[in-house]
Amino acid sequence: MAYAAAKLLKSANQEVSLTISRYLSFAEEGAIYVDPHKYYDFLNECLVNYDGVIAVAPPAELIRVSEISGSKLIGPLHDLTKLFSNKYTACLALAECGIRVPETILIKRGFKCSGSELSVVELPSVVKPAMLAGSECVRVAHSLDELCSYAYEAIECDPFGEAVVQKYIRGVHGSISAVYSKFGVSLFSLNLQLIKRIGSSLKYFGGILPIRDERIVKEAKALLEKLFSKHPSLRGFIGLDVVWNDEGIYVVEVNPRLTTSILGIAELYPEAGRVLVDSWIGARPRVSSTFLGDVVDGYSYYLLSSIDERLLSGKVIGLPQCSRKITVGVKKNLQEAISVAKAIVNKAVELALEQ
């Protein structure tokens, strides 16, 4: 994501430095290799040399970076980053905007499962850490015993010892990619998320975009406007994880940062870097619509897997030190993109089940 963002910003005539852990091998012009254990000190010292910062990080680290970066962050300021990075406070904030969210309960380290509020939770339920990303430690519970076990596990996974329990919403897994500026909000892309259940765990394998379903696109735009009306200081790229069904769209999480959808967006719409810059500097939008369904042809896919890259279709992105690779590509129609994605995801699931 950081690499894709750097390329997009460079294409928008911006001078960009990409910070990379000194322990990683990654050839990139303008890269700065940093000791990850001293990253916050480095950021504090180097900010004077830069006009803006785009952060791609897990929730806890993202909050810290937003605090240090202040007004130089190309994204929501610290208070909103903190609000929406936590899965519980994000749901409360969304509900206050009149946005549909699943019933959500917060639990903390030290809670006792027996006789607690979990005994009245509707099953099946999703249990996940409040401050992690990438579907880490996310489980689906079908019984009270499972719910208790997964709740304790999620609390231990979370950096602050908190977890959320959410009603499981049946429907299509998706995400909304939006860009906020002082002029309002633009729906950038509506995305299909590829999520599979492996045992009791929910695992994220990537996505396909843009989805052009008129009903869902219309509701997504209305939802984003509701959020902006309550939080007009939102800025930059925001991702919302959603499920849609006959009732409409439920928002299950907010990511106040770039998400993996930027990989697919970059394949179809290199002008995305200019949109990000304009949202940050307060420039009026240059076009009437940036919704990918209106301005591009075709569909892109972005898939995460540990499959041998010789078996992958498309451009492969990865580091030698990482077992998981990302493959991205473009197809003319949705069915072709889905066909490629299914083949790779099904193989990835087989590998996961064998481990």
N, C-alpha and C positions, 0 to 999 in steps of 0.2 A: 504493500500500500504506500509506504513512504517513497519507494523507488518510482512508482507510478505517478505519485503527486509531484515529485521532483521533475519528472519528464514533462508533465503537463504545464507546470509553472515555467519551465525553460521555454516551452513552445509559445508561452505568452510573453516572451521577452523579459523574463525575470532572471536575475542572478541568484543562483540557488546553491546552498551547501547542504549536503546530506550527511547527517551524523550517523556513524556506524560503530558498533562495538569493535574494539581493537582485537577481539578474539575471533572475528569473522573474516573470511576471505571474500571480498566483494570489490570488483573493479568498477569504479564509477568516477568520472571526472568531477572534481570539486568535492570529493568525499573527505570528511574529517573523522579520523579514527579516535574514539574516546574510550576511556576506562569506564565501563558501565557502573562501577561502584562509586564513581565520582562524577556522575553525569549532572546532577543538580548543581554542583559547584561550577562545572564547566559552563552550564547554561547561564548561570548568574553572571559569570565573567564575560561571556561572549555576546550577550544580548545587545550591548552598546554598538556592536558592529552590524546589526541587522535591523531591518524595518519590521519584519514579521516572522512569525513562527507557526508552522503547522505541526501539530503533535499527533503521532500515531502510537498509542500506548494503551495498556489495560487500564481499567477505571481508576484504581488507586494512584498509579503513576501519572495518569492523565490529569487528575486533580492537582497533583503537586506541580506539574509542568505549567498548568494554567495559572496557578498562584504566582509562580516565578515570572512567567511571561507577561502577565497583566494585559494591558491594552494592545500589546504586540501580538497576542495570540490571534491567528486567523481562524476564528471559531467563537463559541460562546465564552463570555468572560467567566471568571472563576466561580462566582456564586451559582450560575446556571449550569456550568460544567459539573459542579459538585451535586447539585439537585438532581440532574438527569443521569448521572453516572450510577447512582444507587438505584437498584431495581425497585425498591419499595417506595422511596420518596418520588421517583419518576412516575409510578402509577398513581400516587396521590395527586401529583401535579396535573397529570393528564385528566384524571377524573374531574378535577376542579374546572377544567376547560370544557367539560361536556363531551369528552372523548371516551369512547367505549373501551374499557379495560377489563381483564378477568379479575374475579375476586382474588385478592392478594393479602396474605398474612405475613408479618415479619416475626421471625424467631431469632433469639440470640443465644450465645454460648451460656450454658448453665440452665437452660430451660428444661423442664421435666415433661416428657411426652404424655405419660399417663395422666388422664384427667385434665389435660390442657385443652386449649381451643382447637387443637388438631383433631380431637375426637369428633367434631362436628363438620370437618372439612368434607366437601363433596369429592368423591373419588370417581375416576382417576384424577390425580393431581400432579403437577410438575413441581419438583423441588430443585432449587438452584441457589448457589451463593449469591449474595446481594451485590458483590463487587468484583466479579470475574467476567471474562469474556471467552468467546470461542467455544461455547457449549461445554466448558470444563465443569465436571462434577454435576451435570444436569441429569436428573433421573425422573422417570414416570412411576408413580406409586399407585398400586391397585388395591392395597389393603392398608389398614392402620399400622400393622407391624412394619410393612415396607416404608410407609410414610415416616414413621419414627426413625427407622434405621437410616434412610436417606437424608433426613433432616439433620441428624448428628453428623453424617459424613459431609454434607454441604457446609455446615458451620465450621468444620475443621479445615475445609478447603479455602474458606473465605479469609482474606487478610485481616479483617476486623471481627471475625467470629459472628457474622450475621448471615441469615439465609431467608429466602422467601418461599412460600408455598402458594402456588397459583392454581386455580381451576383449569383443568385441561380443556382447551377450546378445540373442537373438531372443525376442520376445514382445510383450506389451502394455506400452506406456509409461504409467507412472502416478506418483502421489506419495501420501504419507501425511502428513496434518496431525495433529499431536498436541499436547497441552498437559500439561506435567509440573509437579507440585507435590510438597510433602513427603509427601503422602498416596499418591503413585503417579503413574500416567500414564493419561490418557484419550485414546482414539482419537477425534479430532474429525471427521475426514473422510477417506475414501478417494477419490482423484481420478483421473480419466482425463486424461493429458497429451496435448496435440495437438502432436506433433513431426513435422516433415517434413524429408526430405532434399532439399536444393537443391544439385545438383552433388555435391560431396564433403562439404558442410557439413550439420550437423544444426541445425535452427532450431526454437525453441520459440514456439508461437503461442497458448498459453493452455491452458484445461482445462474439464472438465465435472465436476460433483459433485452429490451423493455417489454413488459406486458401491456397490451393495448386494449384490455377489456374496458369498455366505455363506462360501465356502471362503477367499477372499482376505481378507475381513474378519477371520475367525478367525485366520489366519496373521499378519496385520498386528498384531493385538492381542498375540499371543504374542511377536512380534519386539520390540515396544515394551517389553514387560515384561523381556525379556532385557537390553535397553539400560539400563533403570532399575536392574536388579539389580546391574549393574556400575558404573553412574554415578548413584547415588541423589541427588546434588546437582544434577542437571539441573532446570531451571526454565523455565517459560514455553512459548511456542509454538516448536515444532521441526518442520521440514519435511524429509522424506526422499524423494529421487527414486528411483524403483524401476522394475524391469521384472518382470512376472510371466508365467510360462508353466507348462507341466505339472509342472516340477520344483518350483515354488513362487515365492517372492519373492526377487529379488536387489536389494540396496540399492546404488545406484551413486554417490550423493552424499548429504551431509547439509547442511542449511541451518539453522544455529542461530539462527533469526530468523523473523520473519513472511515468508511467501512469497505469491505472487500468488493462491494459493487463498483467502486471506483476503477477497478481493473477492467471490468466489462465496459463501463462508460468510456474509459480512455481508448478502448479498441474501436468504438463506434464514433466518438465525438471528441477529437483532440482539442476543440475549442473550450473544453471544460475548464482548463487552466485559467483562461481569461474570465470566465464566469466567477471562479473563486476569487480572483484578484479584485474584480469589480465589486463583489459583495463586501469585501474587506475595506476597500478604500472609499466606499460609499458612492461609487459611480452608478448612474442610472443604467438599467439593463439596456443592452444594444439591440435586442430582438424581442418580439412580442411573446415568444414561447421558447423555452429551453427544454421542454419535455421531449425526451428522445423519441417517443412514439410519433411525434409530429415532424421532427427535423432530420431523422436518419432512416435509412432502409436497413432491413436485416435484423439479426439478433446475435448477441454475443453470449458466450458462456465463460465462466471462470470456476475452475474445479480444483479442490484440494484433495490430494491423495498421496499414498506412499507407493504407488505403482511404479514399476520400472519405467523410466521416461521413454524408453524405446517403444513402449506400448501405448503411449499417450498421443492423442491427436491434437495438433495445434502448437502454439508457442509455449515452451516450458520455462517457468520462472522458479528459481530456487537457489539455495546455497549448498556448497559441498557438505557443510556440517549438519544440514537439516535433512531428515529422512522424508519429510513431506514436501511435495512439490505443488506448484500451481500451474495449471495449463489453461490458456485462454485462446479463444478463437471466435470466428464470426461465420454464421451461416445465413443463407438467404431467407429461410423461413423458420418458423418456430418449431415445426416438427423435426427438422433436421438437427436443430440445436438440442432438442430434447433427446433425440436418438443418441447423439454423441455423449451427452451427459449421463444418460441411463447406463450406457455400456461402462463408462469409467466409474460411476458411483457404485454400480452393482459389483464390479471387480474389487473396489475398495472395501466394500462391506464384507465380501468373501475373505479378504485378507485379514480384516479386523476380527472376524469370527474364528479364524484359524489360530490367532495369537492367544 
